[in-house]
Amino acid sequence: MGKLQEFEITINNNKTVYSPGESLSGTLKISIAQPIQCKAIKVNCQGFCGVTSKSNDTDWTEEEQYFSSSVSIADKGTLKDGEHSFPFKFLLPAAAPTSFEGPYGQIIYRVRAFIDTPRFAKDYKIEKPFSMKNTVNLNEIPGIQEPSSSSVTKNFSYMLVKNGTVVLKAKSDMRGYIAGEIIKVFAEIENKSDKSTGHVVASLMQKVTYNTKKPTYDLRAVAEVEGPGVKGGQKTEWKEQIIVPSLHLSTLTDGNLIQICYYIQVYLKYPEVSLTLPIYIGNIAVDPTLPSPSRAVPPMPAPRNNPTPAPGLSPVVAPAESAPPSLPPRTTPKPAPKPRPRSSYTSPSAPPSDLYPELPGVANYNGEMPKSPLHESSSQAPVSPNAFSYAPGLSFRQRQSSLGPSAPPFSSSTSPEDTNQMSSSASLPPNYRSSAYPHGMA
């Protein structure tokens, strides 16, 4: 390795699987035989997805980045020979999909380290992958406790002559399962012909969609059970069970480059008739004691209640001649435009400065290399915004802004509702009953 004898990323406790929202910490170890001139030493934590239209090709056609956070642990200078240790820590975002690896795409999470050297010198980089495991709570899916059911009718022909029909009905006991649970499949086959059908098969299917300009689909059966056929003129009920193997979780959000869904396919080998029962695979099992969630319904506007008279008193009815003229009904104001939906992926903010303790190993530098802002004092100093970026090589300028003058006061204006009240009161006739002038009696 030349001057560089050791360049290694170590994650604390050798942890390899993380959940969204957790913190990832570790140490970058560097051992060199001769001093190295460097422009910076950085550690980056990244999560992204890449898809392609060619099998087992890493030249991605489409890419999607979930997060990318970087921290600079050393600035421009000379790295002294010997052993050096730099700790680091990252906060993983709360919204990040589960790791995945397929023939047409991958969801990858990794920690990378870089030693940027001056021009015409060799740069050094290393990476260490880790896995992300998200949570799919089946109890949050509407109608998850209800059975998934379907039916289909197929004409039964033999030698191009119509011989009758076959009716296939099937259902599952519910719509959500976790690994190790049993899917109960019920099927009803009515053969309204003179010929016997082929065997009935129930398969647990996994469908992975890779969303490129021309989407690619990867469909496979992960579990399967089979039963006998039905003789002509007979009706049979068929029950079977499928044990759910360890699978990737269902994708519940739209817009991802990689989407995973599951369904049970029940079909007859002859005649060719099939139906599908959509289901979900999660990692928090369905709790039958919990109420099934329903889709959000906008609240109904509260009705306008007329004042209720006091008990024991009858309401006073004004004579017809003294009743004021009725006002024209007000037009309902137009609702405000709905905000445009934003992306479901939120870029994480840079890790706070208190996540980074004082870094040891600085004494191994000679006087030619300045200290990083993280090493300058024993007190916890704020981290410079230049230490973080959301993509390798991207940095933010430090902005120094002072509180500007207060905003000018708002100009007074008459709201549309006040205008309607003014115009309505102006259109009413004068009340002659309270006037001091004489008036005619009705």
Helices and strands as residue ranges (DSSP letters): E 4-11, G 12-14, E 17-18, E 23-32, E 36-38, E 40-51, E 62-74, E 77-79, E 82-91, E 100-102, E 105-116, E 124-132, G 138-140, E 149-158, E 161-172, E 176-178, E 182-192, E 200-210, E 216-227, E 235-243, E 258-268, E 273-282, G 320-322, G 353-355, G 362-364, G 385-387, H 416-426, G 432-434
